[in-house]
Amino acid sequence: MYSIIKSIYQDIENELELRNPFNPNVLLATKSPFQYSMRRALIESVEGGTDVFLSEGILSKHNLQNGQVAIQDNRTYEGWRHEF
């Protein structure tokens, strides 16, 4: 039973990228603007398919007049989507 539960958890861990923290500074280090799609929650069933709560948007970096850097998160979508 443990191996089945562990396998299911590892699948969810990979799909939600639980070991990868959402850090805009890291994402913007190589590309600005950076378009992202982040799966934040799952509801799965055998007969009904999968519902996923998604956040999608564009991160961008802006230099302020005082020398600081501001990060803008322009969310283009946030909500549930059904997958089959």
N, C-alpha and C positions, 0 to 999 in steps of 0.2 A: 504494500500500500504506500509506503514511504517513497519508493522510487516513482510511482505514478504521480503523487502529489508534487514531488520535486521536479519532475519533467514538466508538469503544467506550470509550475512557478517559473521555471527557467524560460519557458516560452513567453510568458507574460513579461518577465524581466527584460528579455531581448526586444519584444515588441514595443514596450513603453520606454526603453532605454533607461532603466532605473539606475544603472551604474554610471550614467553620463549626466553630470549636472548641467542644467541650462545656464550657461554663462555667456551673456552677450559679448563681453570683452574678448573671449576666446573665438567666438564665431566671427567677429568683426576684424580679428587680427589679420586675416588673409584676404577678406573680401568685404567691401562696403559699397553699396548696400548688400545685405544678406537676406535672401528669401528663405523662410522656414515653414515647416509644418510639423507640429508637435502633437503626438497622441498622448492624451492626458488621462483617459479612463476607458475601460472596456466593459461591455456587457455582452456576453456570448451565450448562445444556446444552440443545441443540436438542430432544432427545427426552424428557429427564427433567424439564424445568421448572427451577425455581429453588429453592435452599435458602438461607435467610437466617438468620444468627445475630443474634438480637435481645436487647437489654436493655430491659426496660420497668420502670417504677417511678413513685414519687411523691417529688418533692423537697419538703422543707419547711424553713422557717427558724424557729429557736427562739432567743429571747433568754435568755442565761445571767445568773445573779445578779451576776457580776462586770462586766457591761456588754458582754461579747462576744456575738457572734452565731454560733450553730452551725447547720450545714446537715446535715440528715438525708436520706439516700438510702435509701428503703425499696423494694428491688427486689421486684417482684411476679412477674417472669418473666425468666429468662435461659437461652437455649438456641436450638436450631435449629427452624425451621418451614419446611415445604415449601409452595411456591406453584406453581400451574399456569400 
